[in-house]
Amino acid sequence: MSSAMPFATDGTLLSEVTAAVEAAGRTLRDRCTPYARGVSASEIVDEIHANDAAALAVLREPLLKARPGSGWAEDELEGGPLPAGEWWVVDPVEGNINHVHAMSEWAVTATLVRDDRPVLTVVHLPLTGDTYTAVVGGGARLDGRPLEVSAKTDLGAALVGTGQARPGEDEATHRRIGESVTAMLDGALVTRVSVPATMQLIHVAAGRMDAFWQFSDVRSGLVAGALLVSEAGGAVTDLTGEPWRAGSRDFLAAAPGIHAAALDVLSPIA
């Protein structure tokens, strides 16, 4: 996988990625129904897989063609570091469970990861037409307008959120999620619990929410939001305060003014 191309080329690449992601979004919008699809777990999983296949049929080839030599991270639920070079980390339907249940909180995301760091991302919300973009060193934007994280400095005034990364998390992760929600209910003004992660992280990047944390390393749900938040001026770390990387045990993206207070609340939850 080649990683020698300079960051300057990423700005040119952005328009190609945006076109591919928005095309996938149109396909998924056409698949929307006004009712929930599937009753049994197996029926719901079949609907999710059908959505994924429809989006990937539009998305995969243009992205690989746009960056010759890039790799494709196959499993959207995988975590951990990637090999050296450039990789596409894509969630063809981020929030697929919401799409299947006729809810609006879903998106299409594509992120270019270079040597294990996200360097370019596009997040498109087909139902509203909003497109969030970021290129490392170039800022984060919503439909071309610069984004900036919240200026809050008081956790007691903050709107924060979390959620599970995947169905079937282990018991220890469930316990940590529950304890963290209880702690934040005492520490923050309002605490949300919802999925998917990216739909909360775009709000952090835009200054609408103040922090998001997760006890997981599912990379497809975090890399896009991590780049958007950091490029919008936010802090993105693990729960020890170290810079977050794919494979970190946990994740926190927050406005700088409340990051330390959020760490104080969350870091004891081991």
ROPA-268869 format. One record per residue: x, y, z of N, C-alpha, C in turn; residue in three letters. Coordinates in steps of 0.02 Angstrom, whole numbers, plus 50000, padded with zeros to 5 digits. Each point is the difference from the previous one (the first is absolute). Layout:
# residues N
((X Y Z) (X Y Z) (X Y Z) ala)
...
# end
This chain:
# residues 270
((50042 49941 50000) (49958 50059 50000) (50044 50062 50000) met)
((49990 50044 49953) (50040 50061 49996) (49977 50051 50051) ser)
((50048 50031 50035) (49983 50054 50046) (50042 50062 49985) ser)
((50030 50002 49941) (50047 50054 49985) (49967 50063 49974) ala)
((49936 49996 49978) (49969 50059 49971) (49988 50053 50053) met)
((50015 50063 49986) (49996 50052 50051) (49928 50017 50018) pro)
((49992 50030 50060) (49933 50018 50023) (49965 50048 49953) phe)
((50037 50041 49962) (49969 50049 49956) (49954 49967 49950) ala)
((50016 49937 49980) (49957 49967 49952) (49933 49980 50030) thr)
((49996 49998 50066) (49938 49979 50032) (49943 50049 49987) asp)
((50015 50064 49993) (49948 50048 49985) (49968 49987 49932) gly)
((50040 49981 49951) (49975 49982 49934) (49958 49936 50004) thr)
((50023 49953 50040) (49965 49937 50008) (49931 50010 50032) leu)
((49993 50051 50040) (49938 50009 50039) (49938 50003 49955) leu)
((50005 50033 49943) (49941 50006 49957) (49979 49932 49972) ser)
((50049 49958 49984) (49984 49933 49974) (49968 49957 50054) glu)
((50026 50003 50061) (49972 49961 50055) (49929 50025 50015) val)
((49990 50065 50000) (49935 50028 50014) (49949 49976 49948) thr)
((50019 50000 49938) (49954 49977 49947) (49980 49927 50010) ala)
((50048 49958 50018) (49986 49929 50010) (49955 49989 50060) ala)
((50015 50034 50055) (49960 49992 50061) (49929 50026 49989) val)
((49992 50055 49966) (49933 50027 49988) (49961 49955 49952) glu)
((50034 49968 49952) (49966 49952 49956) (49974 49941 50040) ala)
((50041 49974 50046) (49977 49946 50043) (49941 50022 50043) ala)
((50002 50063 50022) (49945 50027 50039) (49935 50001 49962) gly)
((50003 50016 49936) (49938 50001 49959) (49972 49929 49994) arg)
((50044 49951 49993) (49977 49931 49997) (49964 49980 50064) thr)
((50029 50019 50056) (49970 49982 50065) (49935 50039 50013) leu)
((49998 50062 49977) (49939 50039 50009) (49943 49967 49962) arg)
((50014 49974 49942) (49949 49966 49961) (49976 49936 50033) asp)
((50042 49972 50044) (49981 49938 50036) (49963 50014 50064) arg)
((49991 50062 50019) (49964 50017 50061) (49927 49980 49995) cys)
((49972 49978 50056) (49929 49986 50005) (49971 50038 50059) thr)
((49935 50012 49999) (49969 50036 50057) (49983 49954 50058) pro)
((50022 49937 49997) (49985 49951 50052) (50063 49960 50014) tyr)
((50003 49971 50060) (50057 49958 50018) (49997 49935 49961) ala)
((50060 49976 49981) (50005 49940 49959) (50031 49944 50042) arg)
((49966 49943 50002) (50025 49943 50037) (49971 49996 50070) gly)
((49984 49938 50020) (49974 49988 50067) (50049 49960 50042) val)
((50025 49945 49971) (50049 49960 50036) (50069 50030 49991) ser)
((50046 49979 50044) (50069 50025 49995) (50030 49981 49932) ala)
((49986 49940 49976) (50028 49979 49936) (49973 50042 49943) ser)
((49937 50017 50002) (49970 50043 49948) (50032 50069 50000) glu)
((50011 50027 50059) (50032 50066 50006) (50071 49998 49973) ile)
((50037 49947 50017) (50069 49993 49975) (50000 49995 49924) val)
((49952 49964 49972) (49996 49995 49926) (49988 50069 49969) asp)
((49958 50040 50030) (49987 50067 49974) (50063 50044 50005) glu)
((50037 49993 50054) (50062 50038 50009) (50050 49981 49947) ile)
((50008 49935 49988) (50047 49976 49949) (49980 50024 49931) his)
((49935 50001 49985) (49977 50023 49935) (50016 50074 49991) ala)
((49991 50040 50052) (50019 50071 49996) (50074 50008 49987) asn)
((50041 49963 50037) (50072 50003 49991) (50020 49984 49928) asp)
((49972 49946 49974) (50017 49979 49933) (49981 50052 49948) ala)
((49943 50030 50008) (49977 50051 49952) (50046 50060 50001) ala)
((50021 50022 50059) (50043 50059 50005) (50071 49984 49975) ala)
((50026 49943 50019) (50068 49982 49979) (50006 49991 49925) leu)
((49947 49979 49968) (50001 49992 49927) (50011 50067 49965) ala)
((49981 50054 50033) (50009 50067 49972) (50066 50031 50024) val)
((50023 49981 50059) (50052 50036 50036) (50070 49972 49989) leu)
((50006 49935 50001) (50067 49970 50005) (50045 50015 49940) arg)
((49977 49987 49940) (50042 50008 49941) (50024 50072 49991) glu)
((49956 50051 50007) (50024 50069 49992) (50052 50020 50051) pro)
((49994 49976 50061) (50049 50019 50051) (50068 49968 49986) leu)
((50001 49937 49983) (50063 49967 49985) (50032 50029 49937) leu)
((49959 50019 49952) (50027 50031 49940) (50028 50069 50014) lys)
((49968 50036 50046) (50022 50069 50016) (50068 50001 50034) ala)
((50019 49945 50033) (50064 49997 50035) (50035 49935 49982) arg)
((50031 49997 49941) (50033 49937 49979) (50050 49976 50052) pro)
((49997 49935 50013) (50045 49970 50049) (49973 49999 50071) gly)
((49942 50031 50010) (49971 50000 50068) (49968 49932 50014) ser)
((49994 49984 50064) (49968 49938 50021) (49929 50013 50024) gly)
((49965 49947 50014) (49930 50003 50021) (49993 49960 50065) trp)
((49981 50033 50054) (49988 49966 50063) (49932 49965 49996) ala)
((50000 49935 49994) (49940 49963 49980) (49944 50001 50053) glu)
((50017 49987 50062) (49949 49991 50052) (49989 50066 50037) asp)
((49941 50029 49992) (49986 50065 50031) (49996 49996 50076) glu)
((49994 49940 50028) (49997 49993 50073) (50068 49983 50030) leu)
((50053 49998 49959) (50066 49985 50027) (50029 50060 50037) glu)
((50047 49985 50044) (50038 50052 50034) (50074 49986 49992) gly)
((50040 50037 50036) (50071 49990 49999) (50035 50039 49946) gly)
((50067 50003 50003) (50038 50037 49950) (49998 49966 49932) pro)
((50011 50041 49949) (50006 49975 49931) (50073 49995 49980) leu)
((50017 49960 49951) (50069 49998 49975) (50020 50068 49971) pro)
((50064 50010 49989) (50025 50062 49972) (49970 50012 49931) ala)
((49998 50063 49980) (49973 50019 49936) (49932 50032 50006) gly)
((49965 50003 49944) (49935 50033 49996) (49943 49948 49996) glu)
((49949 50011 50040) (49943 49955 50003) (49935 50040 50001) trp)
((49951 49974 49965) (49932 50028 50006) (49964 49965 50057) trp)
((49977 50039 50047) (49956 49975 50053) (49931 50030 49988) val)
((49954 49957 49981) (49935 50022 49975) (49945 49968 50042) val)
((49950 50040 50017) (49938 49971 50026) (49946 50018 49949) asp)
((49979 49951 49959) (49953 50015 49946) (49932 50025 50026) pro)
((49982 49978 50060) (49939 50025 50031) (50014 50007 50075) val)
((50031 50055 50020) (50014 50012 50071) (49934 50015 50034) glu)
((49980 49955 50045) (49932 50005 50029) (49950 49958 49960) gly)
((50024 49945 49972) (49958 49957 49959) (49938 49977 50038) asn)
((50007 49987 50064) (49943 49978 50040) (49945 50052 49999) ile)
((50019 50064 49998) (49950 50053 49997) (49966 50003 49932) asn)
((50039 49991 49947) (49971 49998 49933) (49947 49945 49996) his)
((50017 49941 50024) (49954 49943 49997) (49937 50012 50041) val)
((50006 50040 50052) (49943 50014 50044) (49965 50065 49982) his)
((50012 50026 49940) (49966 50059 49974) (50013 50062 50043) ala)
((50061 50004 50028) (50022 50058 50039) (50051 50039 49959) met)
((50011 50062 50019) (50039 50045 49957) (50074 50004 50016) ser)
((50024 49971 50055) (50068 50009 50022) (50047 49950 49968) glu)
((50017 50012 49937) (50047 49957 49964) (50037 50041 49948) trp)
((50056 49974 49977) (50043 50038 49954) (50041 49951 49959) ala)
((50036 50027 49952) (50051 49962 49962) (50067 50033 50016) val)
((50050 49960 50017) (50065 50029 50018) (50056 49965 49962) thr)
((50049 50039 49980) (50061 49973 49969) (50060 50040 50026) ala)
((50049 49965 50027) (50058 50032 50030) (50063 49968 49972) thr)
((50047 50042 49978) (50065 49976 49979) (50047 50001 50060) leu)
((50026 49943 50018) (50046 49993 50057) (50070 49988 49972) val)
((50047 50042 50019) (50069 49995 49976) (50045 49984 50059) arg)
((50034 49944 49996) (50046 49979 50054) (49964 50005 50068) asp)
((49939 49974 50000) (49959 49993 50059) (49972 50065 50028) asp)
((50001 50053 49959) (49970 50064 50022) (49950 50023 49946) arg)
((49939 50019 50020) (49953 50026 49951) (50024 50067 49972) pro)
((49999 50006 49933) (50025 50062 49969) (49947 50034 49957) val)
((49947 49965 49983) (49947 50030 49960) (49936 49962 50015) leu)
((49945 50037 50006) (49936 49966 50013) (49942 50038 49969) thr)
((49949 49962 49980) (49936 50027 49977) (49945 49963 50037) val)
((49954 50037 50029) (49941 49972 50032) (49939 50034 49969) val)
((49958 49961 49969) (49941 50027 49965) (49936 49975 50031) his)
((49954 50046 50013) (49934 49984 50028) (49949 50006 49944) leu)
((49981 49945 49968) (49957 50004 49941) (49932 50031 50012) pro)
((49972 49993 50059) (49932 50026 50012) (49998 50076 50007) leu)
((50055 50030 50019) (50003 50073 50006) (50042 50031 49945) thr)
((50042 49960 49967) (50046 50026 49949) (50063 50030 50029) gly)
((50010 49997 50066) (50060 50028 50031) (50061 49956 49986) asp)
((50056 50033 49986) (50063 49964 49990) (50054 50032 50042) thr)
((50028 49960 50045) (50055 50021 50044) (50065 49974 49971) tyr)
((50051 50043 49997) (50064 49980 49972) (50057 50026 50044) thr)
((50056 49965 49997) (50061 50023 50033) (50060 49971 49964) ala)
((50052 50041 49995) (50065 49979 49975) (50051 50020 50053) val)
((50045 49956 50018) (50047 50014 50053) (50038 50065 49985) val)
((50000 50044 50049) (50033 50065 49992) (49959 50051 49964) gly)
((49941 49981 49976) (49959 50046 49960) (49934 50019 50031) gly)
((49987 49977 50061) (49938 50017 50034) (49943 49953 49982) gly)
((49945 50008 50037) (49939 49961 49990) (49946 50046 49975) ala)
((49956 49973 49957) (49949 50042 49969) (49934 49963 49994) arg)
((49947 50039 50001) (49933 49976 49983) (49978 50038 49938) leu)
((49994 49963 49944) (49981 50030 49936) (50043 50062 49985) asp)
((50064 49994 50015) (50048 50053 49985) (50008 50052 50054) gly)
((49957 50000 50051) (50004 50049 50054) (50043 49973 50056) arg)
((50050 50038 50025) (50044 49974 50052) (49962 49983 50064) pro)
((50022 49946 50032) (49971 49978 50063) (50047 50016 50057) leu)
((49971 50011 50059) (50039 50014 50060) (49965 49968 50060) glu)
((50039 49968 50042) (49971 49967 50058) (49975 50052 50051) val)
((49963 49975 50049) (49970 50042 50051) (50053 50038 50041) ser)
((49981 50060 50023) (50044 50040 50042) (49985 49990 50074) ala)
((49959 49952 50018) (49982 49990 50071) (50061 49980 50042) lys)
((49998 50021 50062) (50054 49984 50047) (49973 49966 50063) thr)
((49934 49990 50004) (49969 49971 50060) (49964 49936 49981) asp)
((50025 49944 50025) (49968 49936 49986) (49927 50000 50022) leu)
((49985 50037 50052) (49932 50004 50025) (49951 50034 49953) gly)
((50027 50032 49948) (49958 50031 49948) (50002 49961 49935) ala)
((50031 49941 50001) (50015 49965 49937) (49947 49948 49982) ala)
((49991 49993 49934) (49961 49946 49971) (50049 49949 49974) leu)
((49998 49940 50028) (50049 49948 49984) (49964 49936 49979) val)
((50038 49954 49970) (49967 49939 49978) (50047 49941 49994) gly)
((49970 49941 49997) (50035 49937 49989) (49953 49951 49966) thr)
((50022 49939 49991) (49958 49948 49971) (50041 49937 49990) gly)
((49967 49945 49984) (50036 49938 49987) (50027 50002 49929) gln)
((50055 49965 49989) (50032 50001 49935) (49973 49946 49954) ala)
((49979 49945 50029) (49976 49943 49960) (49953 49959 50043) arg)
((49955 49961 49969) (49960 49954 50040) (50045 49947 50032) pro)
((49979 49976 50057) (50036 49944 50030) (50066 50017 50032) gly)
((50008 50061 50025) (50061 50017 50037) (50005 49954 50061) glu)
((50060 49992 50026) (50009 49955 50057) (49972 50033 50064) asp)
((49993 49959 50051) (49969 50022 50062) (50039 50057 50033) glu)
((50066 49997 49996) (50041 50053 50030) (49988 50067 49965) ala)
((49993 49999 49934) (49987 50062 49963) (49931 50027 50018) thr)
((49951 49956 50004) (49933 50022 50020) (50002 50034 50069) his)
((50039 49969 50046) (50004 50029 50067) (50032 50069 49998) arg)
((50054 50008 49961) (50034 50064 49995) (49953 50053 49970) arg)
((49962 49981 49949) (49953 50048 49971) (49950 50023 50052) ile)
((49971 49952 50037) (49951 50018 50050) (50028 50044 50055) gly)
((50060 49984 50024) (50031 50040 50053) (50017 50070 49975) glu)
((50021 50004 49937) (50019 50066 49973) (49938 50044 49992) ser)
((49945 49970 49978) (49938 50040 49993) (49978 50025 50068) val)
((50001 49957 50050) (49982 50022 50067) (50045 50057 50024) thr)
((50065 49994 49989) (50046 50052 50021) (49987 50065 49964) ala)
((49988 49997 49935) (49988 50061 49962) (49932 50031 50014) met)
((49952 49959 50019) (49935 50029 50020) (50009 50045 50061) leu)
((50049 49984 50042) (50016 50043 50057) (50045 50058 49980) asp)
((50043 49991 49948) (50050 50050 49985) (49981 50050 49947) gly)
((49962 49979 49950) (49983 50044 49944) (49929 50026 50006) ala)
((49982 50047 49957) (49932 50027 50001) (49951 49948 49973) leu)
((50016 49972 49941) (49958 49949 49968) (50045 49947 49969) val)
((49980 49937 50008) (50038 49943 49972) (49956 49961 49952) thr)
((50025 49992 49939) (49963 49962 49949) (50032 49931 49993) arg)
((49959 49951 49985) (50025 49933 49981) (49965 49981 49935) val)
((50039 49996 49946) (49969 49984 49936) (50053 49972 49953) ser)
((49978 49976 49943) (50045 49977 49948) (49978 50032 49934) val)
((50048 50008 49954) (50070 49980 50001) (50045 50055 50026) pro)
((50064 49982 50010) (50049 50048 50027) (50008 50061 49956) ala)
((50005 49990 49934) (50014 50056 49955) (49947 50053 50004) thr)
((49938 49981 50010) (49946 50050 50003) (50006 50044 50062) met)
((50031 49975 50053) (50014 50042 50058) (50064 50041 49989) gln)
((50049 49970 49968) (50064 50034 49991) (49994 50059 49952) leu)
((49956 49998 49950) (49992 50059 49958) (49971 50058 50041) ile)
((49960 49983 50050) (49973 50053 50043) (50055 50030 50045) his)
((50047 49958 50022) (50056 50027 50039) (50042 50045 49955) val)
((50014 49979 49939) (50040 50041 49954) (49967 50066 49985) ala)
((49933 50000 49997) (49962 50061 49983) (49984 50043 50061) ala)
((50021 49978 50061) (49987 50039 50060) (49930 49993 50027) gly)
((49962 49951 49976) (49932 49989 50025) (50000 49956 50062) arg)
((50046 49952 50002) (50013 49960 50059) (50070 50016 50024) met)
((50015 49981 50061) (50063 50019 50031) (50049 49943 50009) asp)
((49976 49939 50001) (50045 49943 50008) (49964 49936 49980) ala)
((50040 49952 49976) (49976 49933 49986) (50054 49951 50021) phe)
((49981 49945 50033) (50049 49949 50019) (49972 49932 49981) trp)
((50046 49952 49993) (49980 49932 49984) (50051 49951 50026) gln)
((49977 49943 50026) (50043 49947 50023) (50006 49948 49945) phe)
((50038 50016 49949) (50005 49955 49943) (50056 50025 49954) ser)
((50023 49956 49955) (50048 50021 49950) (49974 49983 49930) asp)
((49934 49997 49989) (49973 49989 49933) (50018 50061 49958) val)
((50048 49989 49955) (50031 50059 49968) (49953 50036 49952) arg)
((49955 49964 49965) (49957 50034 49951) (49952 50050 50032) ser)
((49984 49989 50064) (49955 50046 50034) (50035 50059 50031) gly)
((50068 50000 50000) (50037 50052 50035) (50046 50041 49957) leu)
((50028 49971 49946) (50052 50038 49964) (49973 50063 49967) val)
((49940 49997 49972) (49972 50059 49967) (49989 50055 50051) ala)
((49967 49983 50055) (49985 50050 50051) (50062 50025 50035) gly)
((50050 49957 50009) (50062 50021 50031) (50034 50056 49960) ala)
((50002 49991 49933) (50031 50051 49958) (49958 50063 49999) leu)
((49935 49994 49995) (49957 50059 49999) (50008 50040 50065) leu)
((49999 49966 50056) (50005 50036 50065) (50069 50032 50007) val)
((50052 49963 49985) (50068 50029 50009) (50010 50059 49953) ser)
((49976 49995 49938) (50008 50055 49953) (49955 50060 50017) glu)
((49948 49988 50040) (49957 50055 50023) (50025 50030 50066) ala)
((50058 49977 50023) (50031 50028 50061) (49988 49961 50063) gly)
((49973 49940 49996) (49986 49961 50059) (50058 49956 50021) gly)
((49993 49970 50059) (50050 49953 50026) (49975 49929 49990) ala)
((50043 49956 49973) (49981 49931 49988) (50053 49955 50032) val)
((49980 49965 50053) (50048 49960 50039) (49967 49934 50020) thr)
((50040 49958 50033) (49971 49945 50036) (49983 50024 50070) asp)
((49978 49955 50044) (49978 50022 50066) (50057 50004 50051) leu)
((50061 49993 49976) (50058 50018 50042) (50025 50069 49981) thr)
((49972 50030 49948) (50022 50065 49976) (50052 49997 49946) gly)
((50020 49940 49979) (50048 49992 49945) (49965 50009 49933) glu)
((50036 50024 49949) (49969 50007 49934) (49968 49935 49977) pro)
((49940 50005 49974) (49965 49940 49977) (50029 49975 49934) trp)
((50005 49934 49995) (50019 49966 49938) (49955 49940 49991) arg)
((49993 49977 49938) (49964 49938 49989) (50032 49945 50043) ala)
((49959 49965 50037) (50024 49949 50046) (50001 50023 50072) gly)
((49990 50065 50012) (49994 50023 50070) (49940 49966 50033) ser)
((50007 49988 50065) (49947 49963 50036) (49936 50040 50005) arg)
((50005 50066 50000) (49941 50042 50007) (50012 50066 49965) asp)
((49951 50044 50000) (50000 50058 49956) (49962 50057 50034) phe)
((50029 50060 49993) (49966 50061 50024) (50015 50056 49951) leu)
((49947 50031 49974) (50007 50060 49959) (49961 50055 50035) ala)
((50032 50057 50013) (49968 50051 50040) (50025 50069 49983) ala)
((49958 50049 50016) (50023 50070 49997) (50057 50008 50049) ala)
((50052 50039 49981) (50058 50006 50044) (49984 50024 50070) pro)
((49949 50042 50006) (49984 50029 50065) (49969 49953 50050) gly)
((49975 49943 49977) (49972 49951 50047) (50035 49933 49997) ile)
((50051 49993 49957) (50033 49936 49991) (50028 49973 50066) his)
((50035 50041 50038) (50031 49977 50062) (49947 49978 50050) ala)
((49945 50038 50004) (49947 49982 50048) (49967 49935 49979) ala)
((49991 49989 49935) (49970 49938 49976) (50047 49941 50016) ala)
((50064 50010 49992) (50048 49947 50018) (49996 49984 50074) leu)
((49993 50050 50041) (49995 49989 50073) (49942 49955 50016) asp)
((49944 50009 49965) (49941 49959 50012) (50008 49930 49973) val)
((50029 49993 49940) (50000 49937 49965) (50059 49955 50013) leu)
((50058 50029 50014) (50061 49960 50005) (49999 49949 50057) ser)
((49964 50012 50056) (49999 49948 50052) (49961 49938 49982) pro)
((49962 50002 49945) (49957 49944 49982) (50041 49950 49959) ile)
((50028 49951 50033) (50047 49954 49968) (49967 49934 49984) ala)
# end
